[in-house]
Amino acid sequence: MASDIEKARRKLPEAKSPSNNRKEILPGEGRSPATVNRYLAAMKAAFSLGVKNGKVEINPVKEVALQKEENKRDRYLSADEETRLFKAIPKEYHPLVIVALNTGLRKTEQLSLTWNDIDFQQELIRVKKSKSGKPRYVPMRPVIIETLKTLPRMINNGYVFYGHMKGERLKDIPKEWESWLKQAKIENFHWHDLRHTFASRLVSAGCSLYAVQEFLGHSSIKVTERYSHFEKGYLKEAINLSAHSQVTPELTPGKNHVA
């Protein structure tokens, strides 16, 4: 049985996700190593419970190796892609993308926002419970303030992005998302990459990794360090600026130079 589970584990990364309606699988798609490992963990727990209750004799999943998790994506929205994306998206959905692109909120965090979480006076968004389990506050840029103030509010529904049913929030991003990307000729781009774009632009602008960690709600700076390579451009700019105030004498020999 363990060998059968091992074979299934090897096939899972190539298996098409049920939520993907396309017939073909593009490079980089399929189930991630983390997803495969979660499946294995669930099976392992089920078999362990079976052993404990005397339903099965052994736990075959114990013999199956977990996959190495390397789920870091290096996909960010360029300025040109951003322009094409907003041209492809109907204006009524612009606020969804604007908020995601300018706050770095996770999809569930964004769709769970209520108007009580929006503090226009302090210009802050409160995330009641992030992935780390702790609340955090995200400063609002002027474009966010302007965008949120234009959104209609529903009676008896406190959600910023409300759903079709009374008192419910929007459950997910529009199903047309993939078609908008295709229309904008943007490939290999996920909704979560808007969050990556937000973080990468902050770091490129000189924001410290520790500040980005707070904005994104990362539990460890190690997670935020994935964006550290964006500091290189900023550091290069900084060193070039410092050259204008150089006080070190040039080393080019003059006429009176003594060898």
RACORPE-V774909 format. One record per run of one state. SS is the DSSP state (2 for helix, 1 for strand, 0 for the rest). FROM is the first residue (numbers start at 0). TO is the last residue. Records with the same first field share a line. If there is no record, write none. Layout:
# RACORPE-V774909
SS=FROM-TO + FROM-TO
This chain:
# RACORPE-V774909
0=0-0 + 12-31 + 52-58 + 63-77 + 88-89 + 103-105 + 111-112 + 119-122 + 127-134 + 139-140 + 150-152 + 154-155 + 157-157 + 159-160 + 162-167 + 169-175 + 183-191 + 204-207 + 216-219 + 243-258
2=1-11 + 32-51 + 59-62 + 78-87 + 90-102 + 106-110 + 114-116 + 141-149 + 176-182 + 192-203 + 208-215 + 220-242
1=113-113 + 117-118 + 123-126 + 135-138 + 153-153 + 156-156 + 158-158 + 161-161 + 168-168
